[in-house]
Amino acid sequence: MRTSAARTRERILHAAADLLAREGRAAVSTRAVCAAAGVQPPTLYRLFGDKDGLLDALAAYGFQQYLTEKQALGETDDPVADLRRSWDLHVGFGLSRPGFYVLMYGEGRYRGDFPAGLETIAILRRNLARVAAAGRLRMSVERATQLMHANGLGVVLSLISTAPSERDLELSTVARDHVLRTITTVGDGEPEAPKDVASRAAALREGLRTNGTIAVTRSESALLAEWLDRIADTGQPGPVVSATPGTTEGRDAHR
């Protein structure tokens, strides 16, 4: 059973969330929130510490809403299609809740302070790991995660800052498809076996992470993972080096 303090805290949080959703960030003043919740300022300060504490609680509330929607997407047999759906959900969430989105992502709050925020990124990372395991990722999972997340944020914040009547909603689709072409080897259709070195490195890195191997020690495994990430993130073909032991070309290439 919730205590009286817990119920009051929830009432204040919901009042602040309603103000944020209806009137935007500027409307969330201590006085306005207290009036909407029917409490005195000392009560708010006792339960949230100060206004920053209230804003952090609001951001956590927003991340939880976003996480719930993201978890509801589920997974299909096509991880690239799942990335498209995840992108579209992210953009839709931001444009339907601009006040929350700016509070969550646009005010320099550290996502690590919010478990739900960390889990939203973990879901993206897991989807990209599935792409890598299928041999369809052009770079490391970590870099692809950062690249897709950063581009999504940029698109949403740009659209939010544009008057609704002037927004080009196709911008999101163009940006999404550009990012997917950049980070994946196949845009549509059935998965292909990885052909370039970067994709193979990303696939092997993910295979080692999920399945492990007894062929190398823990320290060797960590070094191998670093090398594979570096190869995957280089993304550019290097000089052709003979794979045949003992050849002059192979020795000279390493001098």
Backbone as CSV, one residue per row, in Angstrom:
resi,resn,N_x,N_y,N_z,CA_x,CA_y,CA_z,C_x,C_y,C_z
1,MET,0.847,-1.196,0.000,0.000,0.000,0.000,0.886,1.250,0.000
2,ARG,0.548,2.192,-0.868,1.338,3.417,-0.959,1.061,4.326,0.228
3,THR,2.108,5.012,0.656,1.964,5.947,1.764,1.340,7.242,1.269
4,SER,0.947,8.068,2.223,0.379,9.374,1.871,1.393,10.215,1.115
5,ALA,2.667,10.139,1.519,3.717,10.900,0.830,3.874,10.434,-0.610
6,ALA,3.788,9.105,-0.828,3.917,8.570,-2.178,2.763,9.025,-3.055
7,ARG,1.570,9.042,-2.508,0.412,9.496,-3.287,0.523,10.984,-3.626
8,THR,1.003,11.765,-2.649,1.172,13.195,-2.901,2.252,13.438,-3.952
9,ARG,3.328,12.679,-3.863,4.399,12.818,-4.848,3.877,12.496,-6.247
10,GLU,3.084,11.455,-6.350,2.533,11.074,-7.644,1.577,12.149,-8.174
11,ARG,0.815,12.750,-7.295,-0.109,13.803,-7.713,0.649,15.012,-8.244
12,ILE,1.714,15.379,-7.551,2.533,16.513,-8.007,3.171,16.196,-9.351
13,LEU,3.698,14.975,-9.486,4.365,14.578,-10.732,3.378,14.598,-11.899
14,HIS,2.182,14.087,-11.683,1.186,14.071,-12.752,0.731,15.487,-13.110
15,ALA,0.638,16.352,-12.109,0.265,17.747,-12.383,1.349,18.420,-13.221
16,ALA,2.611,18.173,-12.871,3.716,18.750,-13.631,3.748,18.185,-15.049
17,ALA,3.501,16.883,-15.184,3.497,16.248,-16.500,2.393,16.823,-17.376
18,ASP,1.239,17.077,-16.784,0.128,17.648,-17.539,0.468,19.065,-18.017
19,LEU,1.074,19.870,-17.145,1.493,21.213,-17.537,2.522,21.162,-18.658
20,LEU,3.469,20.263,-18.523,4.528,20.137,-19.530,3.943,19.735,-20.881
21,ALA,3.004,18.791,-20.868,2.422,18.297,-22.118,1.532,19.356,-22.777
22,ARG,0.789,20.107,-21.969,-0.181,21.058,-22.523,0.433,22.400,-22.889
23,GLU,1.362,22.865,-22.038,1.834,24.245,-22.195,3.334,24.377,-22.417
24,GLY,4.058,23.279,-22.333,5.487,23.341,-22.607,6.341,23.555,-21.371
25,ARG,7.636,23.532,-21.630,8.626,23.578,-20.541,8.506,24.838,-19.693
26,ALA,8.232,25.976,-20.303,8.191,27.242,-19.565,7.067,27.266,-18.538
27,ALA,6.041,26.435,-18.740,4.892,26.445,-17.832,5.163,25.694,-16.541
28,VAL,6.235,24.926,-16.495,6.508,24.091,-15.321,7.288,24.899,-14.291
29,SER,6.606,25.829,-13.650,7.193,26.575,-12.544,6.747,25.939,-11.233
30,THR,7.508,26.180,-10.193,7.144,25.626,-8.890,5.757,26.090,-8.469
31,ARG,5.482,27.364,-8.659,4.183,27.906,-8.251,3.045,27.262,-9.040
32,ALA,3.222,27.119,-10.360,2.156,26.558,-11.187,1.909,25.091,-10.849
33,VAL,2.985,24.342,-10.623,2.840,22.922,-10.293,2.144,22.753,-8.953
34,CYS,2.536,23.554,-7.970,1.909,23.455,-6.645,0.420,23.798,-6.727
35,ALA,0.090,24.817,-7.506,-1.312,25.203,-7.653,-2.110,24.095,-8.320
36,ALA,-1.534,23.495,-9.353,-2.237,22.435,-10.080,-2.407,21.185,-9.228
37,ALA,-1.428,20.914,-8.359,-1.485,19.715,-7.525,-2.207,19.956,-6.201
38,GLY,-2.463,21.221,-5.874,-3.133,21.541,-4.624,-2.267,21.341,-3.403
39,VAL,-0.980,21.690,-3.518,-0.057,21.563,-2.386,0.685,22.877,-2.203
40,GLN,1.353,23.000,-1.073,2.188,24.160,-0.796,3.626,23.874,-1.224
41,PRO,4.384,24.912,-1.588,5.767,24.709,-2.025,6.625,23.862,-1.084
42,PRO,6.517,24.033,0.248,7.346,23.189,1.116,7.123,21.694,0.889
43,THR,5.898,21.322,0.529,5.613,19.908,0.261,6.385,19.434,-0.964
44,LEU,6.363,20.250,-2.007,7.102,19.895,-3.222,8.593,19.763,-2.925
45,TYR,9.131,20.723,-2.173,10.566,20.689,-1.872,10.926,19.485,-1.006
46,ARG,10.038,19.113,-0.106,10.312,17.966,0.759,10.353,16.665,-0.052
47,LEU,9.499,16.559,-1.067,9.390,15.320,-1.824,10.354,15.242,-3.008
48,PHE,10.742,16.395,-3.570,11.605,16.390,-4.750,12.944,17.091,-4.539
49,GLY,13.130,17.711,-3.372,14.379,18.410,-3.086,14.352,19.841,-3.565
50,ASP,14.192,20.053,-4.848,14.097,21.392,-5.437,13.494,21.252,-6.830
51,LYS,13.479,22.337,-7.587,12.872,22.285,-8.907,13.636,21.340,-9.835
52,ASP,14.963,21.321,-9.724,15.737,20.403,-10.549,15.367,18.958,-10.251
53,GLY,15.104,18.669,-8.973,14.682,17.319,-8.616,13.350,16.957,-9.250
54,LEU,12.450,17.920,-9.312,11.161,17.699,-9.964,11.353,17.469,-11.461
55,LEU,12.212,18.269,-12.089,12.451,18.114,-13.524,13.104,16.764,-13.832
56,ASP,14.004,16.319,-12.967,14.606,14.994,-13.155,13.544,13.902,-13.042
57,ALA,12.631,14.062,-12.101,11.549,13.082,-11.947,10.652,13.091,-13.177
58,LEU,10.418,14.268,-13.744,9.619,14.365,-14.962,10.332,13.686,-16.135
59,ALA,11.645,13.892,-16.241,12.406,13.248,-17.310,12.347,11.730,-17.162
60,ALA,12.499,11.242,-15.935,12.408,9.801,-15.691,11.039,9.266,-16.079
61,TYR,9.996,10.040,-15.799,8.625,9.678,-16.162,8.500,9.593,-17.684
62,GLY,9.096,10.549,-18.393,9.062,10.541,-19.847,9.805,9.355,-20.432
63,PHE,10.990,9.057,-19.886,11.746,7.905,-20.369,10.967,6.607,-20.161
64,GLN,10.250,6.506,-19.045,9.472,5.301,-18.784,8.343,5.153,-19.802
65,GLN,7.692,6.266,-20.147,6.652,6.212,-21.176,7.230,5.767,-22.516
66,TYR,8.382,6.332,-22.875,9.020,5.986,-24.140,9.440,4.515,-24.146
67,LEU,9.998,4.056,-23.028,10.429,2.662,-22.935,9.251,1.708,-23.103
68,THR,8.137,2.029,-22.484,6.950,1.181,-22.597,6.523,1.042,-24.057
69,GLU,6.531,2.150,-24.793,6.147,2.113,-26.197,7.175,1.344,-27.030
70,LYS,8.445,1.514,-26.691,9.490,0.832,-27.455,9.448,-0.670,-27.218
71,GLN,9.197,-1.076,-25.987,9.101,-2.500,-25.681,7.920,-3.136,-26.392
72,ALA,6.858,-2.353,-26.593,5.661,-2.883,-27.252,5.903,-3.176,-28.731
73,LEU,6.961,-2.603,-29.326,7.260,-2.869,-30.730,7.602,-4.333,-30.967
74,GLY,8.303,-4.932,-30.007,8.729,-6.313,-30.179,9.795,-6.440,-31.251
75,GLU,10.029,-7.676,-31.690,11.027,-7.951,-32.715,10.419,-8.797,-33.827
76,THR,10.947,-8.631,-35.041,10.566,-9.463,-36.169,11.799,-10.256,-36.611
77,ASP,11.669,-10.968,-37.709,12.807,-11.725,-38.229,13.779,-10.838,-39.004
78,ASP,13.404,-9.590,-39.226,14.252,-8.665,-39.987,14.722,-7.539,-39.064
79,PRO,15.965,-7.606,-38.575,16.441,-6.578,-37.641,16.549,-5.192,-38.270
80,VAL,16.783,-5.111,-39.578,16.856,-3.803,-40.225,15.473,-3.163,-40.264
81,ALA,14.445,-3.963,-40.552,13.074,-3.444,-40.505,12.726,-2.998,-39.094
82,ASP,13.233,-3.710,-38.092,12.991,-3.313,-36.706,13.644,-1.970,-36.404
83,LEU,14.809,-1.726,-36.998,15.468,-0.423,-36.817,14.622,0.697,-37.415
84,ARG,14.017,0.442,-38.563,13.149,1.454,-39.164,11.974,1.767,-38.242
85,ARG,11.352,0.725,-37.721,10.194,0.937,-36.844,10.606,1.664,-35.573
86,SER,11.793,1.325,-35.054,12.286,1.977,-33.845,12.540,3.459,-34.088
87,TRP,13.140,3.772,-35.243,13.378,5.182,-35.604,12.059,5.934,-35.682
88,ASP,11.102,5.364,-36.400,9.808,6.038,-36.581,9.098,6.247,-35.246
89,LEU,9.208,5.278,-34.344,8.617,5.437,-33.015,9.282,6.583,-32.263
90,HIS,10.597,6.648,-32.346,11.347,7.704,-31.651,10.905,9.086,-32.134
91,VAL,10.833,9.231,-33.453,10.429,10.519,-34.015,8.987,10.832,-33.626
92,GLY,8.113,9.848,-33.708,6.716,10.061,-33.349,6.548,10.445,-31.893
93,PHE,7.320,9.813,-31.023,7.260,10.156,-29.601,7.677,11.606,-29.396
94,GLY,8.781,12.013,-30.022,9.277,13.373,-29.841,8.320,14.434,-30.341
95,LEU,7.708,14.187,-31.498,6.813,15.192,-32.067,5.465,15.228,-31.352
96,SER,5.058,14.129,-30.748,3.788,14.126,-30.021,3.942,14.629,-28.586
97,ARG,5.175,14.618,-28.073,5.447,15.091,-26.710,6.675,15.988,-26.717
98,PRO,6.640,17.101,-27.422,7.839,17.938,-27.556,8.377,18.456,-26.230
99,GLY,7.466,18.804,-25.299,7.936,19.298,-24.012,8.733,18.241,-23.271
100,PHE,8.233,17.024,-23.257,8.944,15.926,-22.612,10.256,15.650,-23.333
101,TYR,10.220,15.638,-24.667,11.410,15.283,-25.434,12.554,16.255,-25.170
102,VAL,12.250,17.537,-25.189,13.296,18.536,-24.940,13.828,18.398,-23.513
103,LEU,12.942,18.124,-22.578,13.380,17.933,-21.197,14.292,16.716,-21.087
104,MET,13.940,15.635,-21.776,14.697,14.386,-21.694,16.041,14.463,-22.418
105,TYR,16.033,15.060,-23.598,17.207,14.982,-24.470,17.872,16.315,-24.778
106,GLY,17.182,17.423,-24.532,17.705,18.701,-24.995,18.256,19.610,-23.932
107,GLU,18.322,19.162,-22.683,18.789,20.038,-21.610,20.046,19.504,-20.919
108,GLY,20.744,18.615,-21.587,22.019,18.139,-21.058,21.916,17.158,-19.914
109,ARG,20.746,16.550,-19.731,20.628,15.546,-18.675,21.361,14.278,-19.080
110,TYR,22.019,13.668,-18.124,22.782,12.452,-18.386,21.838,11.262,-18.344
111,ARG,21.718,10.567,-19.473,20.771,9.473,-19.575,21.064,8.362,-18.564
112,GLY,22.325,8.244,-18.146,22.690,7.209,-17.187,22.009,7.366,-15.846
113,ASP,21.457,8.555,-15.580,20.752,8.760,-14.319,19.352,8.148,-14.347
114,PHE,18.901,7.693,-15.516,17.538,7.198,-15.662,17.564,5.774,-16.203
115,PRO,17.229,4.784,-15.382,17.266,3.386,-15.835,16.472,3.146,-17.108
116,ALA,15.294,3.758,-17.225,14.490,3.567,-18.435,15.196,4.151,-19.659
117,GLY,15.921,5.256,-19.465,16.674,5.842,-20.567,17.787,4.919,-21.031
118,LEU,18.473,4.294,-20.081,19.519,3.340,-20.434,18.946,2.145,-21.182
119,GLU,17.769,1.694,-20.768,17.172,0.522,-21.404,16.738,0.824,-22.834
120,THR,16.294,2.063,-23.110,15.931,2.388,-24.494,17.146,2.275,-25.414
121,ILE,18.306,2.706,-24.920,19.530,2.580,-25.706,19.942,1.113,-25.814
122,ALA,19.740,0.355,-24.744,20.089,-1.068,-24.765,19.269,-1.813,-25.818
123,ILE,18.012,-1.436,-25.976,17.171,-2.064,-26.994,17.719,-1.765,-28.382
124,LEU,18.100,-0.510,-28.627,18.697,-0.146,-29.909,19.976,-0.933,-30.143
125,ARG,20.797,-1.039,-29.110,22.059,-1.765,-29.246,21.812,-3.243,-29.550
126,ARG,20.794,-3.832,-28.912,20.487,-5.237,-29.174,20.008,-5.445,-30.613
127,ASN,19.205,-4.526,-31.116,18.763,-4.629,-32.510,19.954,-4.558,-33.462
128,LEU,20.878,-3.648,-33.181,22.051,-3.515,-34.037,22.972,-4.722,-33.901
129,ALA,23.012,-5.330,-32.723,23.796,-6.557,-32.542,23.228,-7.679,-33.400
130,ARG,21.912,-7.726,-33.547,21.292,-8.731,-34.419,21.673,-8.475,-35.878
131,VAL,21.750,-7.195,-36.257,22.185,-6.856,-37.614,23.628,-7.319,-37.822
132,ALA,24.473,-7.059,-36.823,25.881,-7.459,-36.923,26.013,-8.976,-37.006
133,ALA,25.244,-9.682,-36.195,25.314,-11.146,-36.194,24.907,-11.724,-37.544
134,ALA,24.047,-11.017,-38.261,23.621,-11.460,-39.593,24.608,-11.038,-40.673
135,GLY,25.695,-10.362,-40.282,26.686,-9.924,-41.257,26.264,-8.730,-42.077
136,ARG,25.376,-7.902,-41.529,24.818,-6.789,-42.309,25.217,-5.427,-41.751
137,LEU,26.180,-5.375,-40.832,26.569,-4.101,-40.231,27.935,-3.688,-40.747
138,ARG,28.067,-2.421,-41.141,29.310,-1.917,-41.724,30.318,-1.435,-40.687
139,MET,29.956,-1.380,-39.435,30.813,-0.834,-38.389,30.519,-1.554,-37.091
140,SER,31.207,-1.178,-36.016,30.956,-1.823,-34.730,29.555,-1.495,-34.227
141,VAL,29.038,-2.378,-33.383,27.712,-2.161,-32.802,27.686,-0.856,-32.018
142,GLU,28.757,-0.590,-31.280,28.783,0.612,-30.448,28.735,1.881,-31.288
143,ARG,29.529,1.928,-32.347,29.534,3.135,-33.186,28.190,3.281,-33.911
144,ALA,27.649,2.186,-34.403,26.360,2.254,-35.088,25.262,2.730,-34.141
145,THR,25.325,2.289,-32.885,24.349,2.730,-31.886,24.437,4.230,-31.683
146,GLN,25.646,4.730,-31.497,25.842,6.164,-31.281,25.419,6.969,-32.504
147,LEU,25.738,6.459,-33.701,25.420,7.188,-34.928,23.913,7.276,-35.137
148,MET,23.218,6.168,-34.956,21.775,6.181,-35.180,21.073,7.020,-34.119
149,HIS,21.514,6.904,-32.879,20.902,7.670,-31.799,21.121,9.167,-32.005
150,ALA,22.339,9.550,-32.348,22.652,10.975,-32.532,21.864,11.566,-33.686
151,ASN,21.743,10.829,-34.774,20.988,11.339,-35.920,19.505,11.449,-35.601
152,GLY,18.976,10.478,-34.868,17.573,10.553,-34.471,17.297,11.772,-33.614
153,LEU,18.180,12.031,-32.642,18.025,13.209,-31.787,18.059,14.483,-32.609
154,GLY,19.019,14.560,-33.527,19.142,15.766,-34.331,17.903,16.044,-35.163
155,VAL,17.348,14.991,-35.751,16.148,15.160,-36.572,14.977,15.641,-35.728
156,VAL,14.757,14.992,-34.579,13.605,15.355,-33.754,13.739,16.772,-33.210
157,LEU,14.900,17.114,-32.674,15.079,18.454,-32.121,14.961,19.522,-33.213
158,SER,15.433,19.202,-34.422,15.294,20.146,-35.532,13.827,20.344,-35.897
159,LEU,13.066,19.264,-35.954,11.650,19.376,-36.295,10.872,20.106,-35.205
160,ILE,11.210,19.828,-33.944,10.527,20.497,-32.838,10.759,22.000,-32.898
161,SER,11.961,22.404,-33.292,12.297,23.825,-33.319,11.723,24.544,-34.537
162,THR,11.096,23.785,-35.435,10.482,24.362,-36.630,8.971,24.478,-36.428
163,ALA,8.401,25.577,-36.844,6.954,25.753,-36.716,6.233,24.592,-37.396
164,PRO,5.193,24.036,-36.750,4.491,22.875,-37.321,4.075,23.070,-38.766
165,SER,3.659,24.282,-39.129,3.209,24.523,-40.502,4.361,24.498,-41.496
166,GLU,5.608,24.590,-41.003,6.762,24.638,-41.893,7.594,23.362,-41.854
167,ARG,7.165,22.383,-41.070,7.947,21.155,-40.922,7.887,20.295,-42.178
168,ASP,9.043,19.783,-42.546,9.126,18.809,-43.640,9.265,17.433,-42.999
169,LEU,8.148,16.736,-42.858,8.169,15.453,-42.160,8.900,14.382,-42.958
170,GLU,9.096,14.623,-44.261,9.869,13.675,-45.054,11.343,13.684,-44.646
171,LEU,11.748,14.745,-43.950,13.127,14.827,-43.479,13.482,13.608,-42.638
172,SER,12.548,13.163,-41.807,12.800,11.999,-40.960,13.042,10.749,-41.786
173,THR,12.229,10.539,-42.815,12.380,9.356,-43.664,13.701,9.385,-44.417
174,VAL,14.031,10.552,-44.966,15.287,10.689,-45.709,16.479,10.434,-44.794
175,ALA,16.452,11.028,-43.590,17.556,10.845,-42.644,17.648,9.389,-42.200
176,ARG,16.512,8.791,-41.921,16.499,7.377,-41.485,17.129,6.478,-42.528
177,ASP,16.684,6.623,-43.779,17.188,5.750,-44.835,18.664,6.011,-45.109
178,HIS,19.092,7.265,-44.978,20.512,7.587,-45.166,21.354,6.911,-44.086
179,VAL,20.902,6.976,-42.844,21.645,6.339,-41.751,21.706,4.832,-41.957
180,LEU,20.592,4.231,-42.343,20.578,2.779,-42.537,21.488,2.366,-43.688
181,ARG,21.535,3.173,-44.749,22.460,2.859,-45.847,23.908,2.980,-45.391
182,THR,24.147,3.885,-44.463,25.504,4.096,-43.960,25.967,2.956,-43.059
183,ILE,25.073,2.450,-42.212,25.499,1.477,-41.208,25.232,0.030,-41.585
184,THR,24.367,-0.217,-42.575,24.067,-1.599,-42.954,24.485,-1.886,-44.387
185,THR,24.695,-3.165,-44.682,25.135,-3.574,-46.012,23.968,-3.839,-46.937
186,VAL,22.789,-4.105,-46.371,21.627,-4.442,-47.171,20.457,-3.612,-46.683
187,GLY,19.811,-2.890,-47.601,18.673,-2.074,-47.196,17.382,-2.839,-47.143
188,ASP,17.142,-3.713,-48.094,15.892,-4.454,-48.173,16.184,-5.897,-48.561
189,GLY,15.168,-6.703,-48.448,15.275,-8.075,-48.909,15.931,-8.991,-47.899
190,GLU,16.347,-10.168,-48.376,16.902,-11.187,-47.495,18.331,-10.827,-47.074
191,PRO,18.742,-11.279,-45.895,20.111,-11.028,-45.455,21.119,-11.665,-46.404
192,GLU,22.264,-11.027,-46.538,23.352,-11.579,-47.323,24.518,-11.883,-46.402
193,ALA,25.363,-12.789,-46.851,26.581,-13.040,-46.097,27.471,-11.814,-46.208
194,PRO,28.202,-11.481,-45.135,29.071,-10.306,-45.193,30.160,-10.493,-46.249
195,LYS,30.412,-9.441,-47.056,31.390,-9.545,-48.130,32.632,-8.718,-47.857
196,ASP,32.490,-7.587,-47.200,33.650,-6.736,-46.971,34.238,-7.022,-45.593
197,VAL,35.468,-6.581,-45.405,36.189,-6.872,-44.166,35.501,-6.267,-42.949
198,ALA,35.012,-5.018,-43.077,34.372,-4.353,-41.938,33.143,-5.133,-41.472
199,SER,32.313,-5.584,-42.401,31.111,-6.339,-42.039,31.470,-7.669,-41.407
200,ARG,32.492,-8.318,-41.944,32.935,-9.592,-41.371,33.472,-9.394,-39.953
201,ALA,34.201,-8.309,-39.770,34.741,-8.032,-38.431,33.618,-7.787,-37.434
202,ALA,32.607,-7.007,-37.837,31.476,-6.737,-36.955,30.715,-8.009,-36.623
203,ALA,30.549,-8.887,-37.640,29.836,-10.145,-37.410,30.617,-11.044,-36.460
204,LEU,31.936,-11.146,-36.658,32.754,-11.974,-35.774,32.775,-11.420,-34.362
205,ARG,32.866,-10.097,-34.250,32.854,-9.457,-32.922,31.585,-9.809,-32.168
206,GLU,30.434,-9.744,-32.848,29.172,-10.054,-32.189,29.076,-11.547,-31.884
207,GLY,29.581,-12.381,-32.777,29.576,-13.816,-32.513,30.399,-14.179,-31.291
208,LEU,31.557,-13.559,-31.145,32.389,-13.807,-29.965,31.732,-13.281,-28.699
209,ARG,31.046,-12.139,-28.806,30.398,-11.581,-27.622,29.277,-12.484,-27.129
210,THR,28.517,-13.054,-28.036,27.354,-13.856,-27.632,27.721,-15.305,-27.317
211,ASN,28.690,-15.868,-28.033,28.997,-17.286,-27.874,30.324,-17.561,-27.175
212,GLY,31.243,-16.606,-27.259,32.540,-16.810,-26.624,33.364,-17.872,-27.352
213,THR,34.567,-18.088,-26.851,35.448,-19.115,-27.415,36.476,-19.505,-26.356
214,ILE,36.903,-20.766,-26.405,37.944,-21.223,-25.472,39.313,-21.197,-26.146
215,ALA,39.348,-20.712,-27.378,40.598,-20.721,-28.133,41.577,-19.645,-27.670
216,VAL,41.086,-18.625,-26.988,41.953,-17.546,-26.529,41.670,-17.268,-25.059
217,THR,42.630,-16.631,-24.404,42.453,-16.274,-23.003,41.550,-15.048,-22.894
218,ARG,41.180,-14.693,-21.655,40.325,-13.527,-21.455,41.003,-12.258,-21.941
219,SER,42.286,-12.104,-21.646,42.995,-10.897,-22.086,43.150,-10.879,-23.601
220,GLU,43.404,-12.046,-24.197,43.492,-12.114,-25.649,42.141,-11.808,-26.290
221,SER,41.071,-12.279,-25.659,39.725,-12.015,-26.171,39.416,-10.522,-26.160
222,ALA,39.838,-9.841,-25.068,39.610,-8.398,-24.981,40.387,-7.662,-26.067
223,LEU,41.631,-8.108,-26.313,42.445,-7.474,-27.351,41.845,-7.736,-28.734
224,LEU,41.385,-8.967,-28.954,40.766,-9.303,-30.237,39.507,-8.469,-30.467
225,ALA,38.715,-8.297,-29.413,37.495,-7.479,-29.530,37.850,-6.050,-29.924
226,GLU,38.927,-5.507,-29.311,39.359,-4.147,-29.647,39.774,-4.063,-31.106
227,TRP,40.512,-5.061,-31.575,40.953,-5.068,-32.965,39.763,-5.157,-33.924
228,LEU,38.816,-6.036,-33.607,37.666,-6.207,-34.493,36.818,-4.941,-34.546
229,ASP,36.639,-4.281,-33.414,35.916,-3.006,-33.412,36.643,-1.973,-34.268
230,ARG,37.965,-1.959,-34.154,38.748,-0.991,-34.919,38.619,-1.262,-36.422
231,ILE,38.679,-2.535,-36.801,38.530,-2.892,-38.216,37.130,-2.546,-38.701
232,ALA,36.122,-2.880,-37.894,34.734,-2.610,-38.284,34.485,-1.118,-38.440
233,ASP,35.106,-0.310,-37.606,34.862,1.132,-37.639,35.707,1.858,-38.664
234,THR,36.750,1.202,-39.185,37.544,1.835,-40.231,36.716,1.978,-41.491
235,GLY,36.035,0.896,-41.853,35.077,0.943,-42.946,35.664,1.178,-44.316
236,GLN,36.981,1.178,-44.442,37.612,1.410,-45.734,38.501,0.219,-46.073
237,PRO,38.480,-0.239,-47.326,39.359,-1.337,-47.720,40.815,-0.902,-47.680
238,GLY,41.686,-1.806,-47.251,43.106,-1.503,-47.208,43.823,-2.151,-48.370
239,PRO,45.149,-2.083,-48.400,45.905,-2.723,-49.473,45.736,-4.231,-49.406
240,VAL,45.727,-4.852,-50.567,45.568,-6.303,-50.617,46.860,-6.944,-50.144
241,VAL,46.738,-7.822,-49.160,47.903,-8.509,-48.612,47.722,-9.991,-48.837
242,SER,48.723,-10.631,-49.353,48.621,-12.053,-49.629,48.373,-12.827,-48.355
243,ALA,47.460,-13.795,-48.411,47.153,-14.625,-47.253,47.975,-15.894,-47.264
244,THR,48.836,-16.062,-48.257,49.627,-17.278,-48.359,50.894,-17.129,-47.545
245,PRO,51.101,-17.981,-46.540,52.297,-17.856,-45.700,53.563,-17.973,-46.523
246,GLY,54.533,-17.166,-46.161,55.849,-17.292,-46.747,56.055,-16.559,-48.048
247,THR,55.011,-15.905,-48.573,55.190,-15.201,-49.838,55.885,-13.876,-49.607
248,THR,56.578,-13.405,-50.619,57.288,-12.127,-50.518,56.316,-10.990,-50.310
249,GLU,55.150,-11.055,-51.035,54.188,-9.973,-50.939,53.673,-9.838,-49.501
250,GLY,53.413,-10.959,-48.869,52.887,-10.925,-47.521,53.880,-10.341,-46.548
251,ARG,55.204,-10.756,-46.699,56.200,-10.229,-45.784,56.432,-8.740,-46.006
252,ASP,56.497,-8.340,-47.276,56.756,-6.932,-47.570,55.636,-6.029,-47.099
253,ALA,54.416,-6.534,-47.135,53.287,-5.689,-46.763,53.311,-5.339,-45.297
254,HIS,54.013,-6.115,-44.485,54.022,-5.868,-43.051,55.297,-5.165,-42.605
255,ARG,56.166,-4.838,-43.539,57.408,-4.151,-43.155,57.141,-2.694,-42.875
